[in-house]
Amino acid sequence: MSPRTGRPKTDNPKDIQLKIRADRQTIDDLEYCCKKKAMTKSDVIRLGIQKVKEEVDEKE
């Protein structure tokens, strides 16, 4: 038998898609951050959510 092909399974699959509406300035800011940090748009957004969650947790 041949070995399994395809991408390996992950413990935390990212199988949910999210669609947002944004103005031009927000998109420009996102792209700027992506270039400066060498990250994908999804990674920058995830990082932003984590930072806001940390702020919320600190206030509680």
mmCIF file of the N, C-alpha and C atoms, coordinates in Angstrom:
data_MODEL
# 
_entry.id   MODEL 
# 
loop_
_atom_site.group_PDB 
_atom_site.id 
_atom_site.type_symbol 
_atom_site.label_atom_id 
_atom_site.label_alt_id 
_atom_site.label_comp_id 
_atom_site.label_asym_id 
_atom_site.label_entity_id 
_atom_site.label_seq_id 
_atom_site.pdbx_PDB_ins_code 
_atom_site.Cartn_x 
_atom_site.Cartn_y 
_atom_site.Cartn_z 
_atom_site.occupancy 
_atom_site.B_iso_or_equiv 
_atom_site.pdbx_formal_charge 
_atom_site.auth_seq_id 
_atom_site.auth_comp_id 
_atom_site.auth_asym_id 
_atom_site.auth_atom_id 
_atom_site.pdbx_PDB_model_num 
ATOM 1   N N  . MET A 1 1  ? 0.832   -1.186 0.000  1.00 0.00 ? 1  MET A N  1 
ATOM 2   C CA . MET A 1 1  ? 0.000   0.000  0.000  1.00 0.00 ? 1  MET A CA 1 
ATOM 3   C C  . MET A 1 1  ? 0.874   1.246  0.000  1.00 0.00 ? 1  MET A C  1 
ATOM 4   N N  . SER A 1 2  ? 0.407   2.286  -0.641 1.00 0.00 ? 2  SER A N  1 
ATOM 5   C CA . SER A 1 2  ? 1.157   3.543  -0.656 1.00 0.00 ? 2  SER A CA 1 
ATOM 6   C C  . SER A 1 2  ? 0.845   4.332  0.615  1.00 0.00 ? 2  SER A C  1 
ATOM 7   N N  . PRO A 1 3  ? 1.797   5.185  1.049  1.00 0.00 ? 3  PRO A N  1 
ATOM 8   C CA . PRO A 1 3  ? 1.542   5.992  2.251  1.00 0.00 ? 3  PRO A CA 1 
ATOM 9   C C  . PRO A 1 3  ? 0.419   6.998  1.998  1.00 0.00 ? 3  PRO A C  1 
ATOM 10  N N  . ARG A 1 4  ? -0.175  7.461  3.078  1.00 0.00 ? 4  ARG A N  1 
ATOM 11  C CA . ARG A 1 4  ? -1.259  8.434  2.954  1.00 0.00 ? 4  ARG A CA 1 
ATOM 12  C C  . ARG A 1 4  ? -0.715  9.722  2.352  1.00 0.00 ? 4  ARG A C  1 
ATOM 13  N N  . THR A 1 5  ? -1.490  10.325 1.504  1.00 0.00 ? 5  THR A N  1 
ATOM 14  C CA . THR A 1 5  ? -1.082  11.579 0.894  1.00 0.00 ? 5  THR A CA 1 
ATOM 15  C C  . THR A 1 5  ? -1.986  12.701 1.401  1.00 0.00 ? 5  THR A C  1 
ATOM 16  N N  . GLY A 1 6  ? -1.547  13.913 1.178  1.00 0.00 ? 6  GLY A N  1 
ATOM 17  C CA . GLY A 1 6  ? -2.335  15.064 1.605  1.00 0.00 ? 6  GLY A CA 1 
ATOM 18  C C  . GLY A 1 6  ? -1.722  15.714 2.820  1.00 0.00 ? 6  GLY A C  1 
ATOM 19  N N  . ARG A 1 7  ? -2.392  16.725 3.323  1.00 0.00 ? 7  ARG A N  1 
ATOM 20  C CA . ARG A 1 7  ? -1.887  17.465 4.475  1.00 0.00 ? 7  ARG A CA 1 
ATOM 21  C C  . ARG A 1 7  ? -2.103  16.660 5.752  1.00 0.00 ? 7  ARG A C  1 
ATOM 22  N N  . PRO A 1 8  ? -1.162  16.783 6.679  1.00 0.00 ? 8  PRO A N  1 
ATOM 23  C CA . PRO A 1 8  ? -1.338  16.068 7.950  1.00 0.00 ? 8  PRO A CA 1 
ATOM 24  C C  . PRO A 1 8  ? -2.487  16.655 8.768  1.00 0.00 ? 8  PRO A C  1 
ATOM 25  N N  . LYS A 1 9  ? -3.089  15.818 9.582  1.00 0.00 ? 9  LYS A N  1 
ATOM 26  C CA . LYS A 1 9  ? -4.175  16.273 10.449 1.00 0.00 ? 9  LYS A CA 1 
ATOM 27  C C  . LYS A 1 9  ? -3.610  17.189 11.521 1.00 0.00 ? 9  LYS A C  1 
ATOM 28  N N  . THR A 1 10 ? -4.428  18.122 11.991 1.00 0.00 ? 10 THR A N  1 
ATOM 29  C CA . THR A 1 10 ? -4.004  19.058 13.021 1.00 0.00 ? 10 THR A CA 1 
ATOM 30  C C  . THR A 1 10 ? -4.916  18.941 14.233 1.00 0.00 ? 10 THR A C  1 
ATOM 31  N N  . ASP A 1 11 ? -4.399  19.337 15.392 1.00 0.00 ? 11 ASP A N  1 
ATOM 32  C CA . ASP A 1 11 ? -5.201  19.295 16.611 1.00 0.00 ? 11 ASP A CA 1 
ATOM 33  C C  . ASP A 1 11 ? -6.223  20.427 16.654 1.00 0.00 ? 11 ASP A C  1 
ATOM 34  N N  . ASN A 1 12 ? -5.952  21.515 15.943 1.00 0.00 ? 12 ASN A N  1 
ATOM 35  C CA . ASN A 1 12 ? -6.823  22.682 15.969 1.00 0.00 ? 12 ASN A CA 1 
ATOM 36  C C  . ASN A 1 12 ? -7.133  23.127 14.541 1.00 0.00 ? 12 ASN A C  1 
ATOM 37  N N  . PRO A 1 13 ? -8.008  22.397 13.845 1.00 0.00 ? 13 PRO A N  1 
ATOM 38  C CA . PRO A 1 13 ? -8.289  22.773 12.456 1.00 0.00 ? 13 PRO A CA 1 
ATOM 39  C C  . PRO A 1 13 ? -8.986  24.122 12.368 1.00 0.00 ? 13 PRO A C  1 
ATOM 40  N N  . LYS A 1 14 ? -8.646  24.877 11.351 1.00 0.00 ? 14 LYS A N  1 
ATOM 41  C CA . LYS A 1 14 ? -9.262  26.184 11.125 1.00 0.00 ? 14 LYS A CA 1 
ATOM 42  C C  . LYS A 1 14 ? -10.276 26.019 9.995  1.00 0.00 ? 14 LYS A C  1 
ATOM 43  N N  . ASP A 1 15 ? -11.427 25.487 10.349 1.00 0.00 ? 15 ASP A N  1 
ATOM 44  C CA . ASP A 1 15 ? -12.424 25.119 9.359  1.00 0.00 ? 15 ASP A CA 1 
ATOM 45  C C  . ASP A 1 15 ? -13.624 26.066 9.313  1.00 0.00 ? 15 ASP A C  1 
ATOM 46  N N  . ILE A 1 16 ? -13.544 27.169 10.039 1.00 0.00 ? 16 ILE A N  1 
ATOM 47  C CA . ILE A 1 16 ? -14.634 28.144 10.042 1.00 0.00 ? 16 ILE A CA 1 
ATOM 48  C C  . ILE A 1 16 ? -14.179 29.382 9.276  1.00 0.00 ? 16 ILE A C  1 
ATOM 49  N N  . GLN A 1 17 ? -14.977 29.789 8.305  1.00 0.00 ? 17 GLN A N  1 
ATOM 50  C CA . GLN A 1 17 ? -14.658 30.985 7.538  1.00 0.00 ? 17 GLN A CA 1 
ATOM 51  C C  . GLN A 1 17 ? -15.453 32.156 8.081  1.00 0.00 ? 17 GLN A C  1 
ATOM 52  N N  . LEU A 1 18 ? -14.815 33.318 8.081  1.00 0.00 ? 18 LEU A N  1 
ATOM 53  C CA . LEU A 1 18 ? -15.435 34.528 8.586  1.00 0.00 ? 18 LEU A CA 1 
ATOM 54  C C  . LEU A 1 18 ? -15.322 35.604 7.512  1.00 0.00 ? 18 LEU A C  1 
ATOM 55  N N  . LYS A 1 19 ? -16.407 36.294 7.259  1.00 0.00 ? 19 LYS A N  1 
ATOM 56  C CA . LYS A 1 19 ? -16.406 37.353 6.255  1.00 0.00 ? 19 LYS A CA 1 
ATOM 57  C C  . LYS A 1 19 ? -16.732 38.661 6.964  1.00 0.00 ? 19 LYS A C  1 
ATOM 58  N N  . ILE A 1 20 ? -15.947 39.707 6.686  1.00 0.00 ? 20 ILE A N  1 
ATOM 59  C CA . ILE A 1 20 ? -16.198 41.000 7.316  1.00 0.00 ? 20 ILE A CA 1 
ATOM 60  C C  . ILE A 1 20 ? -16.336 42.080 6.250  1.00 0.00 ? 20 ILE A C  1 
ATOM 61  N N  . ARG A 1 21 ? -16.917 43.177 6.660  1.00 0.00 ? 21 ARG A N  1 
ATOM 62  C CA . ARG A 1 21 ? -16.975 44.368 5.814  1.00 0.00 ? 21 ARG A CA 1 
ATOM 63  C C  . ARG A 1 21 ? -16.019 45.371 6.429  1.00 0.00 ? 21 ARG A C  1 
ATOM 64  N N  . ALA A 1 22 ? -15.199 45.988 5.600  1.00 0.00 ? 22 ALA A N  1 
ATOM 65  C CA . ALA A 1 22 ? -14.213 46.940 6.107  1.00 0.00 ? 22 ALA A CA 1 
ATOM 66  C C  . ALA A 1 22 ? -14.044 48.081 5.118  1.00 0.00 ? 22 ALA A C  1 
ATOM 67  N N  . ASP A 1 23 ? -13.629 49.233 5.648  1.00 0.00 ? 23 ASP A N  1 
ATOM 68  C CA . ASP A 1 23 ? -13.353 50.363 4.766  1.00 0.00 ? 23 ASP A CA 1 
ATOM 69  C C  . ASP A 1 23 ? -11.916 50.264 4.241  1.00 0.00 ? 23 ASP A C  1 
ATOM 70  N N  . ARG A 1 24 ? -11.573 51.110 3.303  1.00 0.00 ? 24 ARG A N  1 
ATOM 71  C CA . ARG A 1 24 ? -10.269 51.078 2.650  1.00 0.00 ? 24 ARG A CA 1 
ATOM 72  C C  . ARG A 1 24 ? -9.139  51.280 3.658  1.00 0.00 ? 24 ARG A C  1 
ATOM 73  N N  . GLN A 1 25 ? -9.311  52.189 4.615  1.00 0.00 ? 25 GLN A N  1 
ATOM 74  C CA . GLN A 1 25 ? -8.260  52.469 5.595  1.00 0.00 ? 25 GLN A CA 1 
ATOM 75  C C  . GLN A 1 25 ? -7.953  51.231 6.449  1.00 0.00 ? 25 GLN A C  1 
ATOM 76  N N  . THR A 1 26 ? -8.995  50.512 6.849  1.00 0.00 ? 26 THR A N  1 
ATOM 77  C CA . THR A 1 26 ? -8.792  49.306 7.654  1.00 0.00 ? 26 THR A CA 1 
ATOM 78  C C  . THR A 1 26 ? -8.029  48.247 6.864  1.00 0.00 ? 26 THR A C  1 
ATOM 79  N N  . ILE A 1 27 ? -8.374  48.079 5.605  1.00 0.00 ? 27 ILE A N  1 
ATOM 80  C CA . ILE A 1 27 ? -7.684  47.103 4.763  1.00 0.00 ? 27 ILE A CA 1 
ATOM 81  C C  . ILE A 1 27 ? -6.236  47.524 4.538  1.00 0.00 ? 27 ILE A C  1 
ATOM 82  N N  . ASP A 1 28 ? -6.010  48.801 4.305  1.00 0.00 ? 28 ASP A N  1 
ATOM 83  C CA . ASP A 1 28 ? -4.638  49.298 4.144  1.00 0.00 ? 28 ASP A CA 1 
ATOM 84  C C  . ASP A 1 28 ? -3.820  49.060 5.410  1.00 0.00 ? 28 ASP A C  1 
ATOM 85  N N  . ASP A 1 29 ? -4.430  49.300 6.574  1.00 0.00 ? 29 ASP A N  1 
ATOM 86  C CA . ASP A 1 29 ? -3.745  49.061 7.846  1.00 0.00 ? 29 ASP A CA 1 
ATOM 87  C C  . ASP A 1 29 ? -3.426  47.576 8.024  1.00 0.00 ? 29 ASP A C  1 
ATOM 88  N N  . LEU A 1 30 ? -4.362  46.720 7.665  1.00 0.00 ? 30 LEU A N  1 
ATOM 89  C CA . LEU A 1 30 ? -4.151  45.271 7.767  1.00 0.00 ? 30 LEU A CA 1 
ATOM 90  C C  . LEU A 1 30 ? -3.003  44.830 6.865  1.00 0.00 ? 30 LEU A C  1 
ATOM 91  N N  . GLU A 1 31 ? -3.003  45.302 5.632  1.00 0.00 ? 31 GLU A N  1 
ATOM 92  C CA . GLU A 1 31 ? -1.940  44.930 4.699  1.00 0.00 ? 31 GLU A CA 1 
ATOM 93  C C  . GLU A 1 31 ? -0.583  45.469 5.157  1.00 0.00 ? 31 GLU A C  1 
ATOM 94  N N  . TYR A 1 32 ? -0.564  46.658 5.733  1.00 0.00 ? 32 TYR A N  1 
ATOM 95  C CA . TYR A 1 32 ? 0.666   47.234 6.269  1.00 0.00 ? 32 TYR A CA 1 
ATOM 96  C C  . TYR A 1 32 ? 1.219   46.343 7.387  1.00 0.00 ? 32 TYR A C  1 
ATOM 97  N N  . CYS A 1 33 ? 0.342   45.945 8.300  1.00 0.00 ? 33 CYS A N  1 
ATOM 98  C CA . CYS A 1 33 ? 0.762   45.073 9.399  1.00 0.00 ? 33 CYS A CA 1 
ATOM 99  C C  . CYS A 1 33 ? 1.274   43.731 8.877  1.00 0.00 ? 33 CYS A C  1 
ATOM 100 N N  . CYS A 1 34 ? 0.618   43.194 7.877  1.00 0.00 ? 34 CYS A N  1 
ATOM 101 C CA . CYS A 1 34 ? 1.040   41.916 7.298  1.00 0.00 ? 34 CYS A CA 1 
ATOM 102 C C  . CYS A 1 34 ? 2.448   42.014 6.728  1.00 0.00 ? 34 CYS A C  1 
ATOM 103 N N  . LYS A 1 35 ? 2.734   43.089 6.026  1.00 0.00 ? 35 LYS A N  1 
ATOM 104 C CA . LYS A 1 35 ? 4.061   43.262 5.432  1.00 0.00 ? 35 LYS A CA 1 
ATOM 105 C C  . LYS A 1 35 ? 5.121   43.452 6.506  1.00 0.00 ? 35 LYS A C  1 
ATOM 106 N N  . LYS A 1 36 ? 4.842   44.296 7.498  1.00 0.00 ? 36 LYS A N  1 
ATOM 107 C CA . LYS A 1 36 ? 5.826   44.592 8.543  1.00 0.00 ? 36 LYS A CA 1 
ATOM 108 C C  . LYS A 1 36 ? 6.121   43.377 9.419  1.00 0.00 ? 36 LYS A C  1 
ATOM 109 N N  . LYS A 1 37 ? 5.097   42.560 9.702  1.00 0.00 ? 37 LYS A N  1 
ATOM 110 C CA . LYS A 1 37 ? 5.268   41.402 10.580 1.00 0.00 ? 37 LYS A CA 1 
ATOM 111 C C  . LYS A 1 37 ? 5.521   40.104 9.801  1.00 0.00 ? 37 LYS A C  1 
ATOM 112 N N  . ALA A 1 38 ? 5.448   40.164 8.462  1.00 0.00 ? 38 ALA A N  1 
ATOM 113 C CA . ALA A 1 38 ? 5.596   38.972 7.606  1.00 0.00 ? 38 ALA A CA 1 
ATOM 114 C C  . ALA A 1 38 ? 4.622   37.875 8.040  1.00 0.00 ? 38 ALA A C  1 
ATOM 115 N N  . MET A 1 39 ? 3.362   38.271 8.170  1.00 0.00 ? 39 MET A N  1 
ATOM 116 C CA . MET A 1 39 ? 2.305   37.356 8.587  1.00 0.00 ? 39 MET A CA 1 
ATOM 117 C C  . MET A 1 39 ? 1.164   37.421 7.572  1.00 0.00 ? 39 MET A C  1 
ATOM 118 N N  . THR A 1 40 ? 0.320   36.404 7.602  1.00 0.00 ? 40 THR A N  1 
ATOM 119 C CA . THR A 1 40 ? -0.866  36.418 6.741  1.00 0.00 ? 40 THR A CA 1 
ATOM 120 C C  . THR A 1 40 ? -1.934  37.304 7.365  1.00 0.00 ? 40 THR A C  1 
ATOM 121 N N  . LYS A 1 41 ? -2.926  37.656 6.571  1.00 0.00 ? 41 LYS A N  1 
ATOM 122 C CA . LYS A 1 41 ? -4.036  38.459 7.085  1.00 0.00 ? 41 LYS A CA 1 
ATOM 123 C C  . LYS A 1 41 ? -4.745  37.711 8.214  1.00 0.00 ? 41 LYS A C  1 
ATOM 124 N N  . SER A 1 42 ? -4.954  36.434 8.026  1.00 0.00 ? 42 SER A N  1 
ATOM 125 C CA . SER A 1 42 ? -5.621  35.633 9.060  1.00 0.00 ? 42 SER A CA 1 
ATOM 126 C C  . SER A 1 42 ? -4.827  35.635 10.353 1.00 0.00 ? 42 SER A C  1 
ATOM 127 N N  . ASP A 1 43 ? -3.510  35.498 10.256 1.00 0.00 ? 43 ASP A N  1 
ATOM 128 C CA . ASP A 1 43 ? -2.670  35.488 11.458 1.00 0.00 ? 43 ASP A CA 1 
ATOM 129 C C  . ASP A 1 43 ? -2.715  36.825 12.189 1.00 0.00 ? 43 ASP A C  1 
ATOM 130 N N  . VAL A 1 44 ? -2.693  37.926 11.444 1.00 0.00 ? 44 VAL A N  1 
ATOM 131 C CA . VAL A 1 44 ? -2.753  39.257 12.066 1.00 0.00 ? 44 VAL A CA 1 
ATOM 132 C C  . VAL A 1 44 ? -4.099  39.445 12.758 1.00 0.00 ? 44 VAL A C  1 
ATOM 133 N N  . ILE A 1 45 ? -5.167  39.018 12.130 1.00 0.00 ? 45 ILE A N  1 
ATOM 134 C CA . ILE A 1 45 ? -6.503  39.141 12.725 1.00 0.00 ? 45 ILE A CA 1 
ATOM 135 C C  . ILE A 1 45 ? -6.603  38.291 13.984 1.00 0.00 ? 45 ILE A C  1 
ATOM 136 N N  . ARG A 1 46 ? -6.101  37.037 13.935 1.00 0.00 ? 46 ARG A N  1 
ATOM 137 C CA . ARG A 1 46 ? -6.108  36.177 15.122 1.00 0.00 ? 46 ARG A CA 1 
ATOM 138 C C  . ARG A 1 46 ? -5.323  36.818 16.266 1.00 0.00 ? 46 ARG A C  1 
ATOM 139 N N  . LEU A 1 47 ? -4.166  37.388 15.948 1.00 0.00 ? 47 LEU A N  1 
ATOM 140 C CA . LEU A 1 47 ? -3.344  38.046 16.957 1.00 0.00 ? 47 LEU A CA 1 
ATOM 141 C C  . LEU A 1 47 ? -4.091  39.231 17.578 1.00 0.00 ? 47 LEU A C  1 
ATOM 142 N N  . GLY A 1 48 ? -4.774  39.999 16.743 1.00 0.00 ? 48 GLY A N  1 
ATOM 143 C CA . GLY A 1 48 ? -5.558  41.131 17.239 1.00 0.00 ? 48 GLY A CA 1 
ATOM 144 C C  . GLY A 1 48 ? -6.669  40.691 18.177 1.00 0.00 ? 48 GLY A C  1 
ATOM 145 N N  . ILE A 1 49 ? -7.325  39.610 17.846 1.00 0.00 ? 49 ILE A N  1 
ATOM 146 C CA . ILE A 1 49 ? -8.391  39.083 18.698 1.00 0.00 ? 49 ILE A CA 1 
ATOM 147 C C  . ILE A 1 49 ? -7.814  38.637 20.038 1.00 0.00 ? 49 ILE A C  1 
ATOM 148 N N  . GLN A 1 50 ? -6.663  37.975 20.004 1.00 0.00 ? 50 GLN A N  1 
ATOM 149 C CA . GLN A 1 50 ? -6.014  37.533 21.247 1.00 0.00 ? 50 GLN A CA 1 
ATOM 150 C C  . GLN A 1 50 ? -5.647  38.727 22.128 1.00 0.00 ? 50 GLN A C  1 
ATOM 151 N N  . LYS A 1 51 ? -5.136  39.800 21.528 1.00 0.00 ? 51 LYS A N  1 
ATOM 152 C CA . LYS A 1 51 ? -4.751  40.983 22.303 1.00 0.00 ? 51 LYS A CA 1 
ATOM 153 C C  . LYS A 1 51 ? -5.969  41.653 22.934 1.00 0.00 ? 51 LYS A C  1 
ATOM 154 N N  . VAL A 1 52 ? -7.051  41.756 22.209 1.00 0.00 ? 52 VAL A N  1 
ATOM 155 C CA . VAL A 1 52 ? -8.269  42.353 22.763 1.00 0.00 ? 52 VAL A CA 1 
ATOM 156 C C  . VAL A 1 52 ? -8.807  41.469 23.882 1.00 0.00 ? 52 VAL A C  1 
ATOM 157 N N  . LYS A 1 53 ? -8.769  40.146 23.702 1.00 0.00 ? 53 LYS A N  1 
ATOM 158 C CA . LYS A 1 53 ? -9.237  39.228 24.749 1.00 0.00 ? 53 LYS A CA 1 
ATOM 159 C C  . LYS A 1 53 ? -8.399  39.392 26.018 1.00 0.00 ? 53 LYS A C  1 
ATOM 160 N N  . GLU A 1 54 ? -7.097  39.554 25.879 1.00 0.00 ? 54 GLU A N  1 
ATOM 161 C CA . GLU A 1 54 ? -6.231  39.777 27.044 1.00 0.00 ? 54 GLU A CA 1 
ATOM 162 C C  . GLU A 1 54 ? -6.626  41.059 27.777 1.00 0.00 ? 54 GLU A C  1 
ATOM 163 N N  . GLU A 1 55 ? -6.925  42.117 27.030 1.00 0.00 ? 55 GLU A N  1 
ATOM 164 C CA . GLU A 1 55 ? -7.354  43.382 27.634 1.00 0.00 ? 55 GLU A CA 1 
ATOM 165 C C  . GLU A 1 55 ? -8.655  43.199 28.404 1.00 0.00 ? 55 GLU A C  1 
ATOM 166 N N  . VAL A 1 56 ? -9.595  42.474 27.814 1.00 0.00 ? 56 VAL A N  1 
ATOM 167 C CA . VAL A 1 56 ? -10.887 42.237 28.456 1.00 0.00 ? 56 VAL A CA 1 
ATOM 168 C C  . VAL A 1 56 ? -10.695 41.421 29.729 1.00 0.00 ? 56 VAL A C  1 
ATOM 169 N N  . ASP A 1 57 ? -9.865  40.389 29.665 1.00 0.00 ? 57 ASP A N  1 
ATOM 170 C CA . ASP A 1 57 ? -9.617  39.543 30.835 1.00 0.00 ? 57 ASP A CA 1 
ATOM 171 C C  . ASP A 1 57 ? -8.951  40.326 31.967 1.00 0.00 ? 57 ASP A C  1 
ATOM 172 N N  . GLU A 1 58 ? -8.084  41.278 31.644 1.00 0.00 ? 58 GLU A N  1 
ATOM 173 C CA . GLU A 1 58 ? -7.410  42.076 32.661 1.00 0.00 ? 58 GLU A CA 1 
ATOM 174 C C  . GLU A 1 58 ? -8.404  42.970 33.415 1.00 0.00 ? 58 GLU A C  1 
ATOM 175 N N  . LYS A 1 59 ? -9.412  43.452 32.728 1.00 0.00 ? 59 LYS A N  1 
ATOM 176 C CA . LYS A 1 59 ? -10.384 44.361 33.330 1.00 0.00 ? 59 LYS A CA 1 
ATOM 177 C C  . LYS A 1 59 ? -11.372 43.641 34.230 1.00 0.00 ? 59 LYS A C  1 
ATOM 178 N N  . GLU A 1 60 ? -11.513 42.342 34.073 1.00 0.00 ? 60 GLU A N  1 
ATOM 179 C CA . GLU A 1 60 ? -12.489 41.585 34.867 1.00 0.00 ? 60 GLU A CA 1 
ATOM 180 C C  . GLU A 1 60 ? -11.976 41.231 36.221 1.00 0.00 ? 60 GLU A C  1 
# 
